[in-house]
Amino acid sequence: MNLVWHRADLRTHDHPALYQAAQSGPLVGLVNLDPHILEPTSPRRRAWFYANTQALREAYARRGGTLLVRYGTPWEVLPQVVAELGVQRVFAIASYTPYGLHRDHKTEQAIPGRIHWCEGNHVQPPGRLLKPDGTPYTVYTPYAKRWWGEAERLGEGLLPPGRFPALERPDLELGQVPQEPSDVPLPPPGEEAALQALEAFLRDRLPTYHQTRDRLDGQGGSRLSPYFTLGVLSPRLAVHRALHIGGEGARKWVAELAWRDFSADLLYHRPQMLHQSFDPRWDGLPWVDDPELFEAWKAGETGIALVDAAMRELNATGFMSNRARMAVAQFAVKLALLPWQKAEQHFKNRLLDGDTASNLQGWQWAGGLGVDAAPYFRVFNLERQVAQHDPEGVWLKRWLPEWGGPPVQPVIDLEAARQRYLAAAARIAKPRPPT
Ligand SMILES: Cc1cc2nc3c(=O)[nH]c(=O)nc-3n(C[C@H](O)[C@H](O)[C@H](O)COP(=O)(O)OP(=O)(O)OC[C@H]3O[C@@H](n4cnc5c(N)ncnc54)[C@H](O)[C@@H]3O)c2cc1C
């Protein structure tokens, strides 16, 4: 008996671990509800995880298969399941976050020699691409140049097993998928919905993606990120499908999936990014740990139109466009000087697509904390951003109906804040005298 341990790969298509397990005998699937991940997160994100776990269970059942659900610390649960079912081999898709690596190491120690790791959640798994001198990439453009070679070689992906062998164990406790209400509407869960959403995007919006991706309402993008985050949709299949269609929109879109892999690669090589700026000198900015300011930012009550509309959209939907994410993160880091770690954590837990590596990269890039070649002195003009990326103000009005009414006093003076940041940042960026 083989066990397929699903984590952030809640799908059956293009799933090398499932494919290899099915090639070598009968199998059963497992989703372990890990309190280390689920407890600290938000109800909306738990609800999204449970909905996709339920959809995966149904996908298994449609082909006669069984998906077990267990709860607990993985390195305690896996040995129990292995013993209970007489499992010979466990197949799983490798994870590269700091917690994922720790979990997998502990679990391997608990069931030595039994886990077979596969790749499947990245086009280029973290750690694979290195600079010619053997060190990790720190800048996106040269990383992406190498990444494209692999992307262009991708095929259709692996098909799910046609039929899973039935499990002759009527006594086996399958385990309940919990239900938790979400405070935001969830996208339709499951891989069938994800594959349909991918095809609709490729047909309707991919050809113009390079022109519309920066819209503040996020309608130029695919909105597939909540599916990618839980591995409900294979990024390799998505890249292959887009490149097969081709064109400028496709190349731009695939380049964004290269950012996803670049983010995972950065964090893999520098796990300290969880708490520390990529360039630790930036941790020396004069942070303002002001609870009132933080609450105003969270609630979308800063009196600054773009920031408030974006944060209210996030609170009401669990989504925000990339352009708005850049603006609210830059506002929080450079202008409000909110301790970035606190803001980044809050943000991740409100997003349905919250992803440790992409979120850290996004915050540290937008905040000018040393990721990539983003210059520290670039500070968005928030009004100009609206004029360029929501020229009719439709998105702004939707989330901020009071916009255009009597002027609201902002919580900070933007120009004074900009000057304060630039002065502090220039001191930090100043080249050090030779030692
Ligand atoms: C401050 C900040 C925080 C962010 N936090 C997250 C996060 O927690 N989770 C997350 O998935 N993305 C994050 N991003 C990246 C990006 O904003 C979202 O992936 C994108 O907005 C999702 O919308 P979409 O699916 O329509 O993207 P599309 O434009 O359709 O892009 C396709 C896919 O590429 C990936 N992608 C796109 N842009 C990026 C990027 N800059 N970095 C990494 N991957 C990217 C996503 O998987 C996305 O679904 C963040 C960006 C910033 C600036």
The ligand as an SDF file (V2000), in Angstrom:
LIG
                    3D

 53 58  0  0  0  0  0  0  0  0999 V2000
    2.9760   43.3890   -1.1460 C   0  0  0  0  0  0  0  0  0  0  0  0
    2.6620   42.1930   -1.9990 C   0  0  0  0  0  0  0  0  0  0  0  0
    2.2040   41.0240   -1.4130 C   0  0  0  0  0  0  0  0  0  0  0  0
    1.9120   39.8980   -2.2070 C   0  0  0  0  0  0  0  0  0  0  0  0
    1.4650   38.7540   -1.5900 N   0  0  0  0  0  0  0  0  0  0  0  0
    1.1980   37.6550   -2.3420 C   0  0  0  0  0  0  0  0  0  0  0  0
    0.7580   36.4580   -1.7250 C   0  0  0  0  0  0  0  0  0  0  0  0
    0.6590   36.3520   -0.4990 O   0  0  0  0  0  0  0  0  0  0  0  0
    0.4510   35.4010   -2.5320 N   0  0  0  0  0  0  0  0  0  0  0  0
    0.5760   35.4770   -3.9010 C   0  0  0  0  0  0  0  0  0  0  0  0
    0.2710   34.4900   -4.5840 O   0  0  0  0  0  0  0  0  0  0  0  0
    1.0230   36.5850   -4.4930 N   0  0  0  0  0  0  0  0  0  0  0  0
    1.3330   37.6790   -3.7730 C   0  0  0  0  0  0  0  0  0  0  0  0
    1.7550   38.8160   -4.3920 N   0  0  0  0  0  0  0  0  0  0  0  0
    1.9860   38.8110   -5.8540 C   0  0  0  0  0  0  0  0  0  0  0  0
    0.7910   39.2540   -6.7230 C   0  0  0  0  0  0  0  0  0  0  0  0
    0.2960   40.4800   -6.2800 O   0  0  0  0  0  0  0  0  0  0  0  0
   -0.3470   38.2390   -6.7620 C   0  0  0  0  0  0  0  0  0  0  0  0
    0.1570   36.9640   -7.0690 O   0  0  0  0  0  0  0  0  0  0  0  0
   -1.3680   38.6160   -7.8510 C   0  0  0  0  0  0  0  0  0  0  0  0
   -1.8810   39.8940   -7.5800 O   0  0  0  0  0  0  0  0  0  0  0  0
   -2.4900   37.5950   -7.8790 C   0  0  0  0  0  0  0  0  0  0  0  0
   -3.4260   37.9470   -8.8410 O   0  0  0  0  0  0  0  0  0  0  0  0
   -3.6170   37.1040  -10.1680 P   0  0  0  0  0  0  0  0  0  0  0  0
   -3.8000   35.6630   -9.8210 O   0  0  0  0  0  0  0  0  0  0  0  0
   -4.6610   37.7760  -10.9790 O   0  0  0  0  0  0  0  0  0  0  0  0
   -2.1950   37.2710  -10.8320 O   0  0  0  0  0  0  0  0  0  0  0  0
   -1.7490   37.2090  -12.3790 P   0  0  0  0  0  0  0  0  0  0  0  0
   -1.3400   38.5690  -12.7630 O   0  0  0  0  0  0  0  0  0  0  0  0
   -2.7500   36.5110  -13.1960 O   0  0  0  0  0  0  0  0  0  0  0  0
   -0.4040   36.3230  -12.2980 O   0  0  0  0  0  0  0  0  0  0  0  0
   -0.4360   34.8910  -12.4430 C   0  0  0  0  0  0  0  0  0  0  0  0
    0.1580   34.2240  -11.2230 C   0  0  0  0  0  0  0  0  0  0  0  0
    1.5330   34.5420  -11.1030 O   0  0  0  0  0  0  0  0  0  0  0  0
    1.8930   34.6310   -9.7250 C   0  0  0  0  0  0  0  0  0  0  0  0
    2.3530   36.0090   -9.4710 N   0  0  0  0  0  0  0  0  0  0  0  0
    1.9330   37.1380  -10.0780 C   0  0  0  0  0  0  0  0  0  0  0  0
    2.6370   38.2070   -9.6570 N   0  0  0  0  0  0  0  0  0  0  0  0
    3.5060   37.7320   -8.7400 C   0  0  0  0  0  0  0  0  0  0  0  0
    4.5170   38.3400   -7.9340 C   0  0  0  0  0  0  0  0  0  0  0  0
    4.7860   39.6590   -8.0040 N   0  0  0  0  0  0  0  0  0  0  0  0
    5.2070   37.5740   -7.0660 N   0  0  0  0  0  0  0  0  0  0  0  0
    4.9820   36.2390   -6.9910 C   0  0  0  0  0  0  0  0  0  0  0  0
    4.0430   35.6110   -7.7380 N   0  0  0  0  0  0  0  0  0  0  0  0
    3.3350   36.3420   -8.6030 C   0  0  0  0  0  0  0  0  0  0  0  0
    0.6390   34.3160   -8.9290 C   0  0  0  0  0  0  0  0  0  0  0  0
    0.6660   32.9410   -8.6060 O   0  0  0  0  0  0  0  0  0  0  0  0
   -0.4750   34.6610   -9.9140 C   0  0  0  0  0  0  0  0  0  0  0  0
   -1.6750   33.9860   -9.6660 O   0  0  0  0  0  0  0  0  0  0  0  0
    2.0820   39.9590   -3.6150 C   0  0  0  0  0  0  0  0  0  0  0  0
    2.5450   41.1450   -4.1880 C   0  0  0  0  0  0  0  0  0  0  0  0
    2.8300   42.2510   -3.4000 C   0  0  0  0  0  0  0  0  0  0  0  0
    3.3180   43.5090   -4.0610 C   0  0  0  0  0  0  0  0  0  0  0  0
  1  2  1  0
  2  3  1  0
  2 52  2  0
  3  4  2  0
  4  5  1  0
  4 50  1  0
  5  6  2  0
  6  7  1  0
  6 13  1  0
  7  8  2  0
  7  9  1  0
  9 10  1  0
 10 11  2  0
 10 12  1  0
 12 13  2  0
 13 14  1  0
 14 15  1  0
 14 50  1  0
 15 16  1  0
 16 17  1  0
 16 18  1  0
 18 19  1  0
 18 20  1  0
 20 21  1  0
 20 22  1  0
 22 23  1  0
 23 24  1  0
 24 25  2  0
 24 26  1  0
 24 27  1  0
 27 28  1  0
 28 29  2  0
 28 30  1  0
 28 31  1  0
 31 32  1  0
 32 33  1  0
 33 34  1  0
 33 48  1  0
 34 35  1  0
 35 36  1  0
 35 46  1  0
 36 37  1  0
 36 45  1  0
 37 38  2  0
 38 39  1  0
 39 40  1  0
 39 45  2  0
 40 41  1  0
 40 42  2  0
 42 43  1  0
 43 44  2  0
 44 45  1  0
 46 47  1  0
 46 48  1  0
 48 49  1  0
 50 51  2  0
 51 52  1  0
 52 53  1  0
M  END
$$$$
